[in-house]
Amino acid sequence: MYLFKLLTPLMLGCVTLLNLNVQAQPYPSKPIKLIVGFAPGGAADYVARTISAPLSQALGQSIIIENKPGSGSSLAAEQVSKSKPDGYTLLIASPSSISVNPALNPKIGYRPSDFQPITKITSSPLVIAVNPGTGITSVKELIAKAKQDPGALNYASSGNGSAPHLAGSLFSQITDVKMTHIPFRGGSLAIQSVIAGDTQLTFGTPPSVLPMIQAGRLRGLGITMVERSTLAPNLPGMREAGVPSYSIDFWYGLFFPTGTPQIATQAIFDAAQSVLNQPNVKMALAREGTDASTSSSSAQFVKFLEEDEKFWVKLVKITEASVD
């Protein structure tokens, strides 16, 4: 009994020291999951895989990519929003997850406030591309064909509320044409449907579309910026294409669940800054029509999101986009 009484304080002391050591472990001390809301092959997946290896090297821990497609990236966003806020579950998200889907569906299982913004990482325009078999060779011809047979042209997107979905909806409104939206569970699936001729066109993300244009499997009509861009120098901007009032671009950013320790947010922010300033990473993104674009701080990203949300929510309202 005396020996037990003597050992108990020593054992408790060892446990206390062990707990202190665990709490004092530097971040990150284990692999980090990066959740992608779309299937492999799309823009979000491409950006995630481009930055994952250098991000892993900068952090000293593996970045494990987990694709969770569905509901226009809502399934992935909801998973992350309900994850333990310990710094080991990251979300790569676009305006679709953060602003558009909650505006489209009030019954969605998360709110924008469930996410802790870290930094923007990329920005880019969209690309208007058609199946070569349509015979359409320009934006003007696209508009003429859509007006000739309202609703006959189907445009594919990576899901309800995605940037391609809203880009097509806004284009229809500005040009006064009617086209039918066909949502898929990811950008690559949408592009494959256009290549197969099941749908006729897409307002696709550059990483999904440009390789197919270069291979001759799709025909590019233009980019959704007013002027030409070095990201896709062979494609006209909307002024040149005859629709100068039409312009839309999108971004990707990194988010934690709300409540994640600041040390984790700062570590990911610093690592992302380092990675996206690397020439090889910038070149890899630029090859696919995407600009590396980081926030000056997490606080600045929060302010950016506040203004950006107004644009996307207004777009949902004026285009009367809805969950199909």
Summary of the structure (lengths in Angstrom):
residues: 324
radius of gyration: 22.7
end to end distance: 72.1
largest distance: 96.1
contacts: 1155
relative contact order: 0.18
helix: 49%
strand: 18%
